[in-house]
Amino acid sequence: GHICCSLSNNDTLFGYYGLISAMGAIVCLGSVVWAHHMFVVGLDIKTTVFFSTVTMVIGIPTGIKVFSWLYMLGSSRNCLYDPVVWWIVGFIFLFTIGGVTGIILSASVLDALFHDTWFVVAHFHYVLSLGSYSTVVIFLIWWWPVISGCALNKYLLQGHWFVSVVGFNLCFFPMHFLGLYGLPRRVCCYDPTFYWMNNVSSLGGMISVISGVFLMFILWESLVVGNKVVGLWGTPSVSINACTVPLPHHGLYVGSPVYYCF
């Protein structure tokens, strides 16, 4: 949210109160959806209906946050080719796919069919793994120049984004179809019919590993080449531009701190 706000050069978030309300709703609802992957353990009807309903409802505040992010990104056209914008869009896309499949699995009847298949594996990887990895990369792109004082290569970051998105989707998207076709998870043997889909997923997994190594190379390259950060742009960068990067640890004292005693 704060990165989208900075990219749009606005002082406040779009739909501030809606975002705050959505986050509060997600916190409250998120504490009571812990059984939405436990429909097959023998829950009674009332408990199943409760968790199924709450899981569906939590998609509403999540959608509010997504539309707010998209609106702020829409006003950041001047940095359309910035890799951090690409990663935010990629995060929203991947997280939305995971959310849509989550709405499907929130129906307890469907979850009972898909629970032991690869469909569930694809769902929680799109929500957890890809969403978490995307936020880590966004954090590194955004704060690495401030932490290290060295700028990252823009074109390498764009290439890394492309390789990552291709690898992620090749690895996990076919799992939806494997699950719909009834391929069970937690098994090492499968019907030869699924051979080519498993090969596609394996190829995507290898590409994803390469993308992780690629990211480490980009960070190493920035330190070796030593492209020093001259300054940062945007409304919230005024205070940072008043300092030298990388920022000193444990304080921003220009000299030794002065203590006054009364």
N, C-alpha and C positions, 0 to 999 in steps of 0.2 A: 504494500500500500504506500509506504513512504517513498519507495523508489518511483512508483507511478506518479506520485505527486511531484517529485523533483523533476522528472522528465517532462511533465506538462507545464512546468514553471508557474504553478499555482501555489498560493500560500496555504490553502486548506485542501483537504480531500473532497472529492466530489461525493455528495450524499453522505456527509460526515455522520449525521445522526442515524441514517440508515445503516451505515457500516458498523457503528458502535452497537446498535440494536442487534444487527445480524451476528456480530461476534459474541455478544452476550447470550443470544439464543442458541448459538452453536455450543457454547460452553455448557449451558443448562441441558440442552438436548443430548449433547455428546456424552454426558455422564449417565444417561439412561438407555443407551443403544448397545450396551456391551454384549448383549445376547443375540445380536442380529446375524451372527454366523453360527448360532447354536440351535437352529430350528429343528435339527435332526436328532437332538439328544433326548427327545421325549417330553417337550414342554406341553402343558395343557393349552386348550384353545384360547382362553382369555389372555394368558401370558404371551402366546404367539401373536395374537392380534395386537396387543399393546406394543411389543417391540417392532412389529412390522409397520404399524402406523407411525411411530416415532421416527423410524428410519426413513420413511417417505417424507415426513414433514421437514426433516433436517436439510433436505435439498433446497427448500425455499430460501432460508438465509444464506446458504452457500451461493445460490444464483444471484442474490442481491450483491454480494461481494464481487462476483465475477463481472457483472454488468458495470459496476462502479469502476473496476480496474480497466475494463475495455474503454469506457468513456474517457478516462484520464489518458490512456494510451492514444486515443483518437486525436487528442490535442497536442501530441508530441511528434507531429509529422516532420519537424526539423531534425529529428534524430532517428529517422525511420531505419537507417542502416546501422544503427548502433547495436552491437551484439547483445547488449543487455536487454534491449527491446525484443529482439528475436527470442531470447530465452524466456522472457515473461510471456510472450505469446505462446511459445511452445509449452510452457508450464500450464497455462490456462487450457490449451487444447488437450494435453494429456490428462490433466485433472478432470476435465469435463467428460472425457471418454470413461474414465473410472467412475465418475459420478452417475453417468447414465446407466452403466452396467450395475452400479450399486442400487439404483432405483428398481432395476429388473429383479435383482436378488432380494430386495426388501419384501417382495411378495413371497410369503413363506411356502406357498405351493411350488413356485418355481425354484426357490432355494433348495427345497427337498430333492428336486431333480438334478440340480447343477452342483450341489455342495461337494460331492466327491469327484468332480470332473475338473478339467483344466480351465473351464470358464471362470471359476472362482480364483484360480491362480492368476489369470490375466487381470481380473478385476482389482485384486489388492496390490498387484505390482504397478498398475497404472496409477492408483491412488497414493500408495505409500512410497514405493521405491523410486518411481520416475518423478513424482512430485518432490520428494525429499532431495534427490540428486539435483534437480533443476534449481531448487532454492540454494543449495550449496554453491553451484556454479554462479548463480546470480550474485550471491554474497561475495565470492572471490573476485568477479569482474568489477563489482561496485567498490569494494573496500581495499583490494590489493594495492592500487596506486597510493592510497593513504597510508597503508601499513608499511609497505616496502619502499615507497618513493619512486618506483619504477612503473612505467606504463606498459600495458599489455598490447601485443600486436593485434590490431583490429582484424586483419585479413585471416590470420591464423584462428582467431576466435570465431569468425564466420564459418570457416571450414570445419572447426570443431563442432559447431552447432549442427551443421548439415550432417556430419558423420554420426553424431549422437542421435539425432532424430530418426535417421534411417535405421540405425542399429536397434534403437528401442522398439520401433514399430515392427521391424522384421522379426524381432525376438518374441514380443508379447502379443501382437495383434492376431496372429494365426491361432493362438491358444483359445480365443473365443470360439472359433469354428471347431477346434478339436473338442472343446467342451460340449458344444451343441450337438456334435456327432456322437457324444457319449464316451469319449476316451477318458478312463479314470486316471486320477492323479495318484501319486505315491506308488506307481508300478514302473518297472524297468522294461517290461515286455509289452509290445503293442502290435496290433494288426498291421500287416504290410501296407494296407490302404493309407495309413497315416504317415508313411515313411517320408514322403516329399514335404509334408507340412513340418514334421520334426526337423528335417534338414534346413528348412527356411528359418525356423526358430533358432537352431544351433548356429547358423550363419549370422543371424542378428545378434546373438549373444557374443560371438567373437568380435563383431564390429563394435559392440558396446564396450568390450574390454579395451579394444584399440582406442576408442574415444577417451577412455579414462587415462590411458598412457599419454595420449595426445595432449590432454589438459595439463598433465604434469610437465610435459615438454614445453608448453606455452609459458608456464610459470618459471621454469628454469631459464628459458630463452630471455624473458624479460629481465632477469637478474644478471645474466651474462652480458647481454647487449648493453644494458644500463641506460635505457631511454628514460631520463629523469622527467618527473612530472613538473611542469612549469606552473600550472594553475588549473583549477577546476571551474566549471561554469554552472550557472543555475542559481536560483534564489537561495537555497540553503547552503551554498558553498562559500558564502562571504566569510563566515567565521573560520572555515578551514583555510581559505586563501590568506588569512592573516597569520598563519603559522607556516612553518617549514615542514615538508614531508620527507621521510617518514616522521610521524609524530613521536615525541619522546615518551618513554614509558612512565607511568605512575604520576603524571602531572604535566602541566603546560607552563611551568615556570620559565620565564626568560632568564632569570638568574637564580641565586639562592633565595629561598623564601625568607621573608622578614616577619618577625614575631613582635607584636606590640603587647606590652604589659601595662595594666592600669592599677 
